[in-house]
Amino acid sequence: MVDKDVVRDGYDELADAYAAQREAVGDGIDALAALLATLPSDARVLDAGCGQGVPVLERIESAVTGVGADISRGQLALAAENVPDATLTQADVTRLPFADDAFDAVTAYYSLIHVPEGDHQQVLDEFARVLRPGGRAIVIEGTNEWRGSNPDWLDSGTEMQWHIVGPEATREQFRTAGFEIREERVVGSSLDEEGDWQLFVAEREA
């Protein structure tokens, strides 16, 4: 099982190395652009697992009010530099510190994959809770179920862990949380080590 402390400490320790590697999130960023184009200027968007704020949170902040949440203080420190006008908070995505119906959209680009398998449903339940009715979530998961760790990720000497539950489980979890899937497709990633990724756009039911 994924150890949240290992994930948090890992991202703290390799914040700069990860920032140097992750300059893009692949072609899934177009889904974010399409979503932002539909939102009013007073909309609020949460980036859950915002990391360094690039490239997702910086795009949110340029269009609407962006809020970033991440478990890693090291990543949030970089996000504060990269996206100084965004609201940032350290948080576990299984227990978001926000009120019900607080956001018009939620994004989770490559962050759910670091959450323990047994908590994936809870994360999507939290997304549904903080979204207003009709709000949308963008989530990227893996195309194949896979779990594992790397004791020397990015040649940093730092351990990182993943748990990818795959598209079938993610579809069911979305439905259980009260979402209707509006779009689903395979996308790539600049950090693609285990294969392609699956992008979901889902709408919270009224």
C-alpha positions as CSV (number, residue, x, y, z in Angstrom):
1,M,0.0,0.0,0.0
2,V,1.1,3.6,-0.7
3,D,2.5,5.3,2.4
4,K,1.4,8.9,2.5
5,D,4.3,9.9,4.6
6,V,6.7,8.5,1.9
7,V,4.9,10.4,-0.8
8,R,4.9,13.7,1.2
9,D,8.5,13.4,2.3
10,G,9.6,12.3,-1.2
11,Y,8.1,15.3,-2.9
12,D,9.6,17.6,-0.2
13,E,13.0,16.2,-0.8
14,L,13.0,16.2,-4.6
15,A,11.0,19.3,-5.1
16,D,13.7,21.0,-7.3
17,A,14.5,17.8,-9.2
18,Y,10.9,17.2,-10.0
19,A,10.4,20.8,-11.1
20,A,13.2,20.4,-13.6
21,Q,11.7,17.3,-15.0
22,R,8.0,18.2,-15.1
23,E,7.7,21.0,-17.6
24,A,4.5,19.7,-19.2
25,V,1.7,17.4,-18.5
26,G,1.2,16.1,-22.0
27,D,-1.8,16.6,-24.2
28,G,-4.3,16.4,-21.3
29,I,-3.8,20.1,-20.7
30,D,-6.3,20.8,-23.5
31,A,-9.1,19.5,-21.4
32,L,-8.3,22.1,-18.8
33,A,-8.3,24.8,-21.4
34,A,-11.7,23.6,-22.7
35,L,-13.1,23.6,-19.2
36,L,-11.8,27.0,-18.3
37,A,-13.4,28.5,-21.4
38,T,-16.8,27.5,-20.1
39,L,-16.5,29.1,-16.7
40,P,-17.5,32.6,-15.6
41,S,-14.8,35.0,-14.4
42,D,-15.9,34.6,-10.8
43,A,-15.5,30.8,-10.8
44,R,-13.3,29.0,-8.3
45,V,-11.2,26.0,-9.4
46,L,-9.4,23.7,-7.0
47,D,-6.2,21.9,-8.2
48,A,-5.9,18.9,-5.9
49,G,-2.3,17.8,-5.8
50,C,-1.2,21.1,-7.3
51,G,2.6,20.4,-6.9
52,Q,4.7,23.3,-8.0
53,G,1.7,25.0,-9.7
54,V,3.0,24.5,-13.2
55,P,1.5,24.0,-15.7
56,V,-2.0,23.4,-14.2
57,L,-2.5,26.0,-11.5
58,E,-0.8,28.7,-13.5
59,R,-3.4,28.3,-16.2
60,I,-6.3,28.2,-13.7
61,E,-5.1,31.4,-12.0
62,S,-4.8,33.2,-15.3
63,A,-8.5,32.6,-16.1
64,V,-10.4,32.3,-12.8
65,T,-9.7,32.1,-9.1
66,G,-7.3,29.2,-8.5
67,V,-6.9,27.3,-5.3
68,G,-4.1,24.8,-4.9
69,A,-3.9,22.0,-2.3
70,D,-1.0,19.6,-1.9
71,I,0.4,17.3,0.8
72,S,4.0,18.5,0.2
73,R,5.2,21.8,1.8
74,G,8.2,21.7,-0.6
75,Q,5.9,21.6,-3.6
76,L,3.7,24.4,-2.2
77,A,6.8,26.6,-1.6
78,L,7.6,26.3,-5.4
79,A,3.9,27.0,-6.2
80,A,4.0,30.1,-4.2
81,E,6.9,31.4,-6.3
82,N,5.4,30.2,-9.6
83,V,1.8,31.3,-9.0
84,P,2.0,34.1,-6.4
85,D,-1.7,35.1,-6.6
86,A,-3.1,31.6,-6.0
87,T,-4.4,30.5,-2.7
88,L,-2.4,27.5,-1.5
89,T,-3.0,25.1,1.4
90,Q,-1.3,22.0,2.7
91,A,-3.9,19.2,2.7
92,D,-4.6,15.5,2.3
93,V,-6.9,15.1,-0.7
94,T,-8.9,12.5,1.3
95,R,-9.9,15.3,3.7
96,L,-10.2,18.6,1.9
97,P,-10.4,21.6,4.2
98,F,-13.2,23.3,2.2
99,A,-16.9,23.8,2.5
100,D,-19.5,21.9,0.5
101,D,-20.2,23.4,-2.9
102,A,-17.2,25.6,-2.7
103,F,-15.8,25.1,-6.3
104,D,-17.0,25.2,-9.9
105,A,-14.3,22.7,-11.0
106,V,-11.7,20.4,-9.5
107,T,-8.5,19.1,-11.3
108,A,-6.3,16.2,-10.3
109,Y,-3.5,15.8,-12.8
110,Y,-1.4,12.7,-11.9
111,S,-2.1,13.1,-8.1
112,L,-4.7,10.4,-7.5
113,I,-2.0,7.9,-8.4
114,H,-0.1,8.6,-5.2
115,V,-3.1,7.9,-3.0
116,P,-3.6,4.5,-1.3
117,E,-5.9,2.2,-3.2
118,G,-8.4,2.1,-0.4
119,D,-8.7,5.9,-0.4
120,H,-9.4,6.5,-4.1
121,Q,-13.2,6.4,-3.5
122,Q,-12.9,8.8,-0.6
123,V,-11.0,11.3,-2.8
124,L,-13.7,11.3,-5.5
125,D,-16.4,11.6,-2.8
126,E,-14.5,14.7,-1.5
127,F,-14.4,16.1,-5.0
128,A,-18.2,15.7,-5.2
129,R,-18.7,17.3,-1.8
130,V,-16.7,20.5,-2.6
131,L,-18.1,20.9,-6.1
132,R,-21.3,22.7,-6.7
133,P,-24.1,20.7,-8.6
134,G,-23.1,20.6,-12.3
135,G,-19.4,21.3,-11.4
136,R,-16.8,19.2,-13.3
137,A,-13.7,17.3,-12.3
138,I,-10.7,16.4,-14.5
139,V,-8.8,13.4,-13.2
140,I,-5.9,11.6,-14.9
141,E,-5.4,7.9,-13.9
142,G,-3.3,5.1,-15.5
143,T,-4.6,2.9,-18.3
144,N,-3.5,-0.2,-16.4
145,E,-3.7,-1.1,-12.8
146,W,-0.3,-1.0,-11.2
147,R,1.3,-0.5,-7.8
148,G,4.9,-0.1,-6.9
149,S,7.7,2.1,-5.6
150,N,11.0,3.4,-6.8
151,P,13.8,3.9,-4.2
152,D,15.7,6.1,-6.5
153,W,13.1,8.1,-8.4
154,L,14.5,10.7,-10.9
155,D,18.0,9.4,-9.8
156,S,17.5,11.4,-6.6
157,G,18.1,8.7,-4.0
158,T,14.5,9.5,-2.9
159,E,11.7,6.9,-2.7
160,M,8.4,7.4,-4.4
161,Q,5.3,5.2,-4.4
162,W,2.3,4.8,-6.7
163,H,-1.0,3.0,-6.7
164,I,-2.9,3.1,-10.1
165,V,-6.3,1.5,-10.0
166,G,-7.0,1.7,-13.7
167,P,-9.9,3.0,-15.8
168,E,-12.5,0.4,-14.9
169,A,-12.2,1.0,-11.1
170,T,-12.1,4.8,-11.6
171,R,-15.3,4.8,-13.7
172,E,-17.1,2.9,-11.0
173,Q,-15.7,5.2,-8.3
174,F,-16.9,8.3,-10.2
175,R,-20.4,6.9,-10.5
176,T,-20.5,5.9,-6.8
177,A,-19.5,9.5,-5.9
178,G,-22.4,10.9,-7.9
179,F,-20.6,11.9,-11.1
180,E,-21.5,11.4,-14.8
181,I,-18.5,10.9,-17.0
182,R,-18.6,13.3,-19.9
183,E,-15.3,12.5,-21.6
184,E,-12.7,9.8,-21.4
185,R,-9.6,9.3,-23.5
186,V,-5.9,8.2,-23.4
187,V,-3.3,11.0,-23.1
188,G,0.5,11.1,-22.8
189,S,2.8,12.6,-20.2
190,S,6.3,14.0,-20.1
191,L,7.0,11.7,-17.2
192,D,5.5,8.6,-18.8
193,E,7.4,5.7,-17.3
194,E,4.6,3.1,-17.0
195,G,2.6,3.6,-20.1
196,D,-0.2,5.9,-21.2
197,W,-2.7,7.6,-19.0
198,Q,-6.5,7.9,-19.0
199,L,-8.1,11.3,-18.7
200,F,-11.6,11.6,-17.3
201,V,-13.9,14.6,-17.3
202,A,-16.8,14.0,-15.0
203,E,-19.8,16.2,-14.0
204,R,-21.3,16.2,-10.5
205,E,-25.0,15.3,-10.7
206,A,-27.5,17.8,-9.3
